[in-house]
């Protein structure tokens, strides 16, 4: 997950490209994308810019990764596919969305004993802008805003921020700071305590000035 690679390493040079293996091309694309996502964030990084820094054709980026979303996920190896999870939560209906979301994060965190990319990025986000960008983009751009929009609810960005604040607070308290009672509380009990708040962020009207 390191982003300390020199920027000049993948910059395109004049002349014909050297012949490289498919595996090397894929690795070069992934390294270039990791740097760009960390520096610019998800929205400002384009397939063309990744291809330019990796010294490959943009079509090759699409061939290996299919889309910018899939490239982003390959860079940090998220523990679940947000598109699949969004579909599953939506299929379960808005009434149970809060509980499903809390359960998803708890199951993911507990399965890895807290050692997964989300927890790792939480640990480093306060001191590293790259980690901050990746964590925010994953939660907001790839997971929460699309999920809320799929339910056709207003103020998706604000609701996503409120939900993220609760989930990140839960993750930090349970897996990083390890508050004794919370760290050892059975997952079902955590879901019962936390999911009503998450559900409220989904469904309650947001006051407007």
C-alpha positions as CSV (number, residue, x, y, z in Angstrom):
1,X,0.0,0.0,0.0
2,X,3.1,2.2,-0.1
3,X,3.0,5.2,-2.3
4,X,6.6,6.3,-2.0
5,X,7.6,5.3,-5.6
6,X,9.4,8.0,-7.6
7,X,7.1,9.8,-10.0
8,X,9.6,9.8,-12.8
9,X,9.8,6.0,-12.9
10,X,6.8,5.5,-15.1
11,X,6.9,8.7,-17.2
12,X,6.6,8.1,-20.9
13,X,9.8,8.8,-22.9
14,X,10.2,9.5,-26.6
15,X,10.6,6.7,-29.0
16,X,9.2,3.2,-29.2
17,X,8.1,1.4,-26.0
18,X,10.2,-1.4,-24.9
19,X,8.6,-4.8,-25.1
20,X,7.4,-6.0,-21.7
21,X,5.5,-9.0,-20.5
22,X,1.7,-8.7,-19.7
23,X,2.5,-9.2,-16.0
24,X,5.0,-6.4,-16.0
25,X,2.6,-4.1,-17.8
26,X,-0.1,-4.9,-15.3
27,X,2.2,-4.2,-12.3
28,X,3.4,-0.9,-13.9
29,X,-0.2,0.2,-14.4
30,X,-1.1,-0.7,-10.8
31,X,2.0,1.2,-9.4
32,X,1.2,4.3,-11.4
33,X,-2.4,4.2,-10.4
34,X,-1.6,3.8,-6.7
35,X,0.5,7.0,-6.8
36,X,-2.0,9.0,-8.7
37,X,-5.0,7.9,-6.6
38,X,-3.0,8.8,-3.5
39,X,-1.9,12.2,-4.8
40,X,-5.1,13.3,-6.7
41,X,-7.9,11.2,-5.3
42,X,-10.3,9.0,-7.2
43,X,-12.3,11.7,-9.1
44,X,-9.3,13.5,-10.5
45,X,-7.4,10.4,-11.6
46,X,-8.2,9.3,-15.2
47,X,-7.5,6.2,-17.1
48,X,-5.5,8.3,-19.6
49,X,-3.3,9.8,-16.8
50,X,-2.6,6.3,-15.4
51,X,-1.7,5.0,-18.8
52,X,0.6,8.0,-19.4
53,X,2.5,7.5,-16.2
54,X,2.7,3.7,-16.7
55,X,3.9,4.2,-20.3
56,X,1.1,2.1,-21.8
57,X,-1.9,2.6,-24.0
58,X,-5.1,3.5,-22.2
59,X,-6.8,0.5,-23.9
60,X,-4.3,-1.8,-22.0
61,X,-5.5,-0.3,-18.7
62,X,-9.0,-1.2,-19.6
63,X,-8.0,-4.6,-20.8
64,X,-6.4,-5.5,-17.5
65,X,-8.8,-3.8,-15.0
66,X,-12.0,-3.1,-16.8
67,X,-12.8,0.3,-15.3
68,X,-11.4,3.0,-13.1
69,X,-13.4,1.6,-10.1
70,X,-11.9,-1.9,-10.5
71,X,-8.4,-0.4,-10.9
72,X,-8.8,1.6,-7.7
73,X,-9.9,-1.5,-5.8
74,X,-7.0,-3.5,-7.2
75,X,-4.6,-0.9,-5.9
76,X,-5.6,-1.3,-2.3
77,X,-7.2,-4.8,-2.3
78,X,-10.3,-3.9,-0.4
79,X,-11.9,-6.8,1.5
80,X,-15.2,-6.7,-0.4
81,X,-16.5,-5.5,-3.7
82,X,-18.6,-2.4,-3.1
83,X,-20.8,-2.9,-6.2
84,X,-21.8,-6.3,-5.0
85,X,-22.4,-5.1,-1.4
86,X,-24.4,-2.1,-2.6
87,X,-26.7,-4.5,-4.6
88,X,-27.1,-6.8,-1.6
89,X,-28.1,-4.0,0.8
90,X,-30.5,-2.4,-1.7
91,X,-32.1,-5.9,-2.3
92,X,-32.7,-6.1,1.4
93,X,-34.7,-2.9,1.4
94,X,-34.2,0.5,3.1
95,X,-35.7,-0.6,6.4
96,X,-32.8,-2.9,7.1
97,X,-30.0,-0.9,5.4
98,X,-28.4,0.4,8.7
99,X,-28.2,-3.1,10.2
100,X,-26.8,-4.6,7.0
101,X,-24.1,-2.0,6.7
102,X,-22.9,-2.3,10.3
103,X,-22.9,-6.1,10.0
104,X,-20.9,-5.9,6.8
105,X,-18.2,-3.8,8.5
106,X,-18.1,-5.9,11.6
107,X,-17.9,-9.2,9.7
108,X,-15.1,-7.8,7.6
109,X,-13.1,-6.4,10.5
110,X,-13.6,-9.4,12.8
111,X,-12.7,-11.9,10.1
112,X,-9.2,-10.3,9.7
113,X,-9.0,-9.5,13.5
114,X,-8.9,-5.8,12.5
115,X,-6.0,-6.3,10.1
116,X,-7.5,-5.2,6.8
117,X,-7.1,-2.2,4.4
118,X,-9.8,-0.1,6.1
119,X,-8.3,-0.4,9.5
120,X,-4.8,0.0,8.2
121,X,-5.8,3.3,6.4
122,X,-7.6,4.5,9.5
123,X,-4.4,3.9,11.5
124,X,-2.4,6.0,9.1
125,X,-4.9,8.5,7.8
126,X,-4.2,11.2,10.4
127,X,-0.6,11.4,9.4
128,X,-0.6,10.5,5.7
129,X,-2.6,12.4,3.1
130,X,-2.4,9.4,0.7
131,X,-4.1,7.2,3.2
132,X,-6.7,9.9,3.9
133,X,-7.5,10.2,0.2
134,X,-7.9,6.5,-0.3
135,X,-10.0,5.9,2.8
136,X,-12.3,8.8,2.0
137,X,-12.7,7.9,-1.6
138,X,-13.5,4.3,-0.9
139,X,-16.1,5.0,1.8
140,X,-17.7,8.1,0.1
141,X,-17.2,7.7,-3.6
142,X,-17.3,4.0,-4.1
143,X,-19.6,2.8,-1.3
144,X,-21.8,5.1,0.7
145,X,-22.9,7.8,-1.8
146,X,-23.8,5.2,-4.5
147,X,-25.6,3.2,-1.9
148,X,-27.7,6.1,-0.7
149,X,-28.4,7.3,-4.3
150,X,-29.6,3.7,-5.1
151,X,-32.3,4.3,-2.6
152,X,-33.1,7.6,-4.2
153,X,-32.6,9.5,-0.9
154,X,-31.7,13.2,-0.9
155,X,-28.5,14.8,0.5
156,X,-26.4,11.7,-0.3
157,X,-23.0,13.3,0.4
158,X,-24.1,14.6,3.8
159,X,-25.7,11.3,4.8
160,X,-22.6,9.5,3.6
161,X,-20.4,11.7,5.8
162,X,-22.6,11.1,8.8
163,X,-22.6,7.3,8.3
164,X,-18.9,7.3,7.7
165,X,-18.3,9.2,10.9
166,X,-20.2,6.5,12.9
167,X,-18.5,3.6,11.2
168,X,-15.0,5.0,11.4
169,X,-15.6,5.9,15.1
170,X,-16.7,2.4,15.7
171,X,-13.7,1.0,13.9
172,X,-11.3,3.2,15.8
173,X,-12.8,2.5,19.2
174,X,-13.1,-1.3,18.7
175,X,-10.0,-2.1,16.7
176,X,-7.4,0.7,17.2
177,X,-8.0,2.2,20.7
178,X,-9.6,-1.1,21.8
179,X,-12.0,0.2,24.5
180,X,-12.3,-2.8,26.7
181,X,-16.0,-3.5,26.8
182,X,-16.6,-2.4,23.1
183,X,-13.6,-4.4,21.8
184,X,-14.9,-7.6,23.4
185,X,-18.6,-7.0,22.8
186,X,-20.2,-9.8,20.6
187,X,-20.8,-8.5,17.0
188,X,-24.6,-9.0,17.3
189,X,-24.7,-6.8,20.4
190,X,-22.6,-4.1,18.5
191,X,-25.1,-4.3,15.6
192,X,-28.0,-3.8,18.0
193,X,-26.4,-0.7,19.6
194,X,-25.0,1.0,16.4
195,X,-27.4,0.1,13.6
196,X,-30.3,2.4,14.8
197,X,-28.0,5.4,14.5
198,X,-26.9,4.4,11.0
199,X,-30.5,3.8,10.0
200,X,-31.4,7.2,11.2
201,X,-28.8,8.7,8.9
202,X,-30.4,6.9,6.0
203,X,-34.1,7.9,6.6
204,X,-34.5,11.0,8.8
205,X,-35.2,14.2,7.0
206,X,-32.2,16.5,7.0
207,X,-33.1,20.0,8.3
208,X,-32.4,22.8,5.8
209,X,-31.8,26.4,6.6
